[in-house]
Amino acid sequence: MMSKGRTYQPSMPVTLPISSWSEEQLLEAAIDFNEAALAEIYDRYEARIYTYIYRRTGEQSLAEDLAAQVFMKMLQAIRDRKTWHSSFSGWLYRIAHNLIIDYYRQRDRHHQVELDDTLELVSESDDPVRSAEHRQTADKLRFAMRQLTEEQAEVVNLRFLDGFSISEVATMMNKTEGAIKALQYRAVMTLRTLLEHEQLHR
Amino acid sequence: MDQDFEPYANMDEEIVAELFASALARIEAGEDPQFVLSDVPEQNRAELSSLLGISNYIRQAAQEPVPPMNQARSRAARVAFLDQAAALRAELQQTQVSAQPLWREPTAAPETGWLVQLQRQWTQLVQQLQALLTVRSVRLAPIALTLALSAILASGLVTITRAAVPGEPSFAFQKWVWRMEQSLAAQNQVALIEARQQEELRQEIEEAAAIAKVQATASGDLNLAVRRETLTVRYTGLAGNLLNFDSLLVLRSYQPDANLRATIPITIIGDLKEGALVEVTVNILPGQGDSVQGISARVLEPTAPPSSPSVQPEKPSVVTAPCEPRPIAGWVRYVVNPGDTVSDLAQQRGATTVTIAELNCLPTDNTIVVGQSIFVPAVTTTATEDRKSVV
């Protein structure tokens, strides 16, 4: 994709509506900051990126902010000519992943992060509503996930939260399938240790 | 490169990892877990079972419902994205057109449309006028000025400022127009006009905050997106840690550096009593559209002293008075249920966490207790962004 120079004759079907363009055609146009193509890419990926970030942070407002940043960084990367090599979506998720890591790193610098940081409610009730249960489980997992390496966390997110297959994840992360299997195995082993440890000390 | 990951400690580890991967894939494909496990060599079965259990737990945790994005913010983000794309496209076309630019592009905004130039000229004119005139003297101004104003209001130029947002050059013009409207109105109309202008101001602050939030996330430094504005409003009272100016909520302190938590209390100049006309200087923070940070408040027109000659007890200064939760128009009492959080309540009701926390004098970590009674905005029947229907 990036080997093409800035001046070229686009081969896009100008008569077809933009919503039917293939991703490859959209990306070709996006390199030139074609507004319609960029808008279509934005619309196709916004919800997925937001969901990806929300699942990993548990905070809606933060997820919205970071999602917006992901697309801004995409524009910067196009301008700086440092864009995707193989998989566009994998590249986009990687940007999101890095933003999440940076955010928590910066936050941890300023004050201690505790599990309860994400919980604002002080409740005596021992019969929580279903959504509160989900929330607690999700928060526990999110906290444990932050102890994984970046790559391990990404594999867990892509495999278990987004449901991509080993080969898909391998493409997205630009690794061999063997590497993904190894990461998956180590990640789950680590999480098991962390979650069991948490259970014992409740 | 033959291996792009840390090598396994031993052969056993690699075997388990492979078994795990294929068992997982089969279960994801829909096969019965028990059946899949029975295919695993007996000495690995317990380990595999445990790993698959954790995988199941992880997948269950992912069932947490994802709240939908806030529509206003989403729209604002999309607009900012496309604006940036347009700017970069223009930049790209510049470098394509001329290999060697003959002149330097100014670092200011690349737009040079006639509309923007006209706005700049008007802003200069307005600022000169503002330096010469005050609201009072305009009342006594000659007819010529009044006629000129009517002509201006009747012309399409006023429509430019309808979208004016605090922090932009045309907002100064918008405020001038507001002042003119007030000064020309009959006495009994002033209160109505003020109320309408307060409402317009609130909406514009919300918009400014939404747009600034998107810009702030792009730049990383919140200070670049904070907008400082000076507004003339009427003081209606204290509500928690907020100074209420006809439902424009101003915090009793501000952050000199938006990236740090440290705050400085607001400076009050003059006798701040209910009904006083006050000039407040505030910071509008990105994403914080329903309350602003108070930097200073200068009383322009104090309220008339009470007719009763009895001595009023000395009230504590507005800045140091202890925090007492008090509702404002459109807010109602609410009893906290299990599972409620301040941020959920804020989101459901079109407010921000900060405003609810400050109005209710909540502790710094925003803890609320089941059964606690707090004030929150009333729920609207239409979309929460449309706050016209509240009150």
Boltz contact constraints between the chains, C-beta under 6 A:
constraints:
  - contact:
      token1: [A, 33]
      token2: [B, 85]
      max_distance: 6.0
  - contact:
      token1: [A, 33]
      token2: [B, 88]
      max_distance: 6.0
  - contact:
      token1: [A, 33]
      token2: [B, 89]
      max_distance: 6.0
  - contact:
      token1: [A, 35]
      token2: [B, 85]
      max_distance: 6.0
  - contact:
      token1: [A, 38]
      token2: [B, 85]
      max_distance: 6.0
  - contact:
      token1: [A, 42]
      token2: [B, 81]
      max_distance: 6.0
  - contact:
      token1: [A, 50]
      token2: [B, 69]
      max_distance: 6.0
  - contact:
      token1: [A, 51]
      token2: [B, 66]
      max_distance: 6.0
  - contact:
      token1: [A, 54]
      token2: [B, 66]
      max_distance: 6.0
  - contact:
      token1: [A, 60]
      token2: [B, 67]
      max_distance: 6.0
  - contact:
      token1: [A, 64]
      token2: [B, 69]
      max_distance: 6.0
  - contact:
      token1: [A, 64]
      token2: [B, 73]
      max_distance: 6.0
  - contact:
      token1: [A, 65]
      token2: [B, 217]
      max_distance: 6.0
  - contact:
      token1: [A, 68]
      token2: [B, 77]
      max_distance: 6.0
  - contact:
      token1: [A, 68]
      token2: [B, 214]
      max_distance: 6.0
  - contact:
      token1: [A, 68]
      token2: [B, 217]
      max_distance: 6.0
  - contact:
      token1: [A, 69]
      token2: [B, 217]
      max_distance: 6.0
  - contact:
      token1: [A, 71]
      token2: [B, 81]
      max_distance: 6.0
  - contact:
      token1: [A, 72]
      token2: [B, 218]
      max_distance: 6.0
  - contact:
      token1: [A, 75]
      token2: [B, 84]
      max_distance: 6.0
  - contact:
      token1: [A, 75]
      token2: [B, 85]
      max_distance: 6.0
  - contact:
      token1: [A, 75]
      token2: [B, 88]
      max_distance: 6.0
  - contact:
      token1: [A, 79]
      token2: [B, 88]
      max_distance: 6.0
  - contact:
      token1: [A, 120]
      token2: [B, 341]
      max_distance: 6.0
  - contact:
      token1: [A, 120]
      token2: [B, 342]
      max_distance: 6.0
  - contact:
      token1: [A, 120]
      token2: [B, 366]
      max_distance: 6.0
  - contact:
      token1: [A, 121]
      token2: [B, 341]
      max_distance: 6.0
  - contact:
      token1: [A, 122]
      token2: [B, 367]
      max_distance: 6.0
  - contact:
      token1: [A, 122]
      token2: [B, 369]
      max_distance: 6.0
  - contact:
      token1: [A, 123]
      token2: [B, 338]
      max_distance: 6.0
  - contact:
      token1: [A, 123]
      token2: [B, 370]
      max_distance: 6.0
  - contact:
      token1: [A, 125]
      token2: [B, 338]
      max_distance: 6.0
  - contact:
      token1: [A, 129]
      token2: [B, 339]
      max_distance: 6.0
  - contact:
      token1: [A, 132]
      token2: [B, 339]
      max_distance: 6.0
  - contact:
      token1: [A, 134]
      token2: [B, 64]
      max_distance: 6.0
  - contact:
      token1: [A, 137]
      token2: [B, 61]
      max_distance: 6.0
  - contact:
      token1: [A, 138]
      token2: [B, 61]
      max_distance: 6.0
  - contact:
      token1: [A, 138]
      token2: [B, 64]
      max_distance: 6.0
  - contact:
      token1: [A, 141]
      token2: [B, 61]
      max_distance: 6.0
  - contact:
      token1: [A, 160]
      token2: [B, 58]
      max_distance: 6.0
  - contact:
      token1: [A, 160]
      token2: [B, 59]
      max_distance: 6.0
  - contact:
      token1: [A, 161]
      token2: [B, 62]
      max_distance: 6.0
  - contact:
      token1: [A, 175]
      token2: [B, 4]
      max_distance: 6.0
  - contact:
      token1: [A, 179]
      token2: [B, 4]
      max_distance: 6.0
  - contact:
      token1: [A, 179]
      token2: [B, 5]
      max_distance: 6.0
  - contact:
      token1: [A, 181]
      token2: [B, 17]
      max_distance: 6.0
  - contact:
      token1: [A, 181]
      token2: [B, 21]
      max_distance: 6.0
  - contact:
      token1: [A, 182]
      token2: [B, 5]
      max_distance: 6.0
  - contact:
      token1: [A, 182]
      token2: [B, 17]
      max_distance: 6.0
  - contact:
      token1: [A, 185]
      token2: [B, 17]
      max_distance: 6.0
  - contact:
      token1: [A, 185]
      token2: [B, 20]
      max_distance: 6.0
  - contact:
      token1: [A, 188]
      token2: [B, 51]
      max_distance: 6.0
  - contact:
      token1: [A, 188]
      token2: [B, 54]
      max_distance: 6.0
  - contact:
      token1: [A, 191]
      token2: [B, 54]
      max_distance: 6.0
  - contact:
      token1: [A, 192]
      token2: [B, 54]
      max_distance: 6.0
